[in-house]
Amino acid sequence: MNFRSLLALSSTLTLCLSAASTADWPQWRGPNQDGSIRMNGLPSTLSPANKRWSTPLPGKAGSTPVISGNRVFLTSPDDQKNLQLLCLDRSSGQVLWSRTVGVGDKDVGRNNTCAPSPITDGKRVYALFGTGDFAAFDLDGKPLWSRNLSKDFGSLGLMWIYGASPLLHDGRLYLAILQRKEVPPDYPRFDGKPNRDSFLLCIDPKTGKDLWKSLRSTDSTKESSESYATPVPFKGPNGMELIIVGGDHVSGHRPKDGSEIWRARLYEKRDDWYRIVTSPVIAGGYILASGPKGQPVVAFKPGGQGDVTTTHRAWEFKEAPTDWSTPCVLEGQLFVLDGQKRIVSKLNPSNGEKLWSGKIPGNGPIWGSLSGADGKLYCHDENGTVFVLSAGNTFEVLSTYAFVGEGPSKGSIALSHGNLFVRTAKALHCFGQP
């Protein structure tokens, strides 16, 4: 090959890689709010050869990093129990700045107050913590506003500490605060106020001030009133809706004021302890929501009004449903991870047909959600072993990579600019093209 041909080939490859590797991951489920991103050139195998950098973190957390341009944002406690928002350089992993948003990190079970993931619009970054501390910064770390939701509305009444991430949509911030009404004194952040409401909150991202608060009713009892699910936007026959899950139901709400358009019960069984962790997803023209603890993944037809439990129920998946991992939608197909049994199922979202299923090797739970791109799925288990799976016609484990001694790992993997960002209890690791 002569020099001119080599130069032309090099230019072509550069253009292809540039076109395929420029997407941001601005929130915990990515740019499409379904765990996927349109990107090529992601590695099928992780190794020291394609590890770009590793940056030690001050503490463990289940939050997922988010990426905008050349900046990576993530939340973490430090050894003084301060609640930190960190900004890293995407190319080198260097910590550019860190800011203390609140104090008082607390572990409850496998969760702590750094469970919500930050979110960015490319101009500002917003960080929320289970303490109710909520703050905005510009990309250089300049404080823009801060507030504490617990002071405004009472401490957030969830058994395992509040964990839903904010939604940024159409120039507004939305929070779903679905919590227990009667909070026992042994709850992690009990403030002496025994009663509180569940509600949807809309906030002006420029000022941090409330635009509206809309109550969300439920007939659920005890822990079943609690939800860790993040809202997702959906445009359908009713226009734009905010879809939220919790209190045994999935419901659609108007973004202008939070008023409820429709709701559907997810399962017949009533139980005091059926908290919901998984966020809703949109796939195959349906609204999908997952029940907890062996209850099915359910698809509902859009366009309903009022109670649509029976009228708009399209299909359900019971074989290996998810208790805590939010499903991933990649290339028009639905992938459901049963993190307890480590079973991944590929479904046709238009009718719920199972196309294949397979078991991820190893033992122990997988707490994060699947992330997908380039015909591949990525996740890691609690021990810190990363799995790369094929999203093709058959279940296949393409590779594994173990971070020895870096568990527990609980968050999801972020995909951005041709790279993987994997968080363990010890560090944030970046893999990708050299």
URGIHU-V580716 format. One record per backbone hydrogen bond with DSSP energy under -1.0 kcal/mol. CO is the residue of the C=O (numbers start at 0). NH is the residue of the N-H. Records with the same first field share a line. If there is no record, write none. Layout:
BEGIN
CO: NH + NH
END
This chain:
BEGIN
1: 5
2: 6
3: 7
4: 8
5: 9
6: 10
7: 11
8: 12
9: 13
10: 14
11: 15
12: 16
13: 17
14: 18
15: 19
16: 20
22: 416
24: 66
25: 119
26: 29
28: 34
29: 32
33: 328
34: 371
49: 431
52: 429
54: 427
65: 72
66: 24
67: 70
69: 89
70: 67
71: 87
72: 65
73: 85
75: 83
77: 80
80: 103 + 104
81: 77
82: 100 + 101
83: 75
84: 98
85: 73
86: 95 + 96
87: 71
88: 92
93: 88
96: 86
98: 84
101: 82
107: 110
110: 107
112: 129
118: 125
123: 120
124: 136
125: 118
126: 134
128: 131
131: 148
132: 128
133: 146
134: 126
135: 143 + 144
136: 124
137: 140
141: 137
144: 135
146: 133
147: 151
148: 152
149: 153
155: 157
156: 179
157: 160
166: 173
168: 171
171: 168
172: 202
173: 166
174: 200
176: 198
177: 226
180: 195
183: 186
186: 189
193: 182
197: 215
198: 176
199: 213
200: 174
201: 210 + 211
202: 172
203: 207
208: 203
211: 201
213: 199
220: 223
221: 224
222: 225
225: 275
231: 242
233: 240
235: 238
238: 235
240: 233
241: 252
242: 231
243: 250
245: 248
247: 265
248: 245
249: 263
250: 243
251: 260 + 261
252: 241
253: 257
258: 253
260: 305
261: 251
262: 307
263: 249
271: 223
275: 227
280: 287
282: 285
285: 282
286: 299
287: 280
288: 297
291: 294
295: 290
296: 316
297: 288
298: 313
299: 286
305: 262
307: 311
311: 300
314: 298
316: 296
327: 334
329: 332
332: 329
333: 346
334: 327
335: 344
336: 338
337: 341 + 342
338: 365
341: 359
342: 337
343: 357
344: 335
345: 354 + 355
346: 333
347: 350 + 351
352: 347
355: 345
357: 343
364: 381
370: 377
371: 36
372: 375
374: 390
375: 372
376: 388
377: 370
378: 386
380: 383
381: 408
383: 402
384: 380
385: 400
386: 378
387: 397 + 398
388: 376
395: 389
398: 387
400: 385
402: 405
405: 424
413: 420
415: 418
418: 415
419: 430
420: 413
421: 428
425: 56
426: 423
427: 54
428: 421
429: 51 + 52
430: 419
END
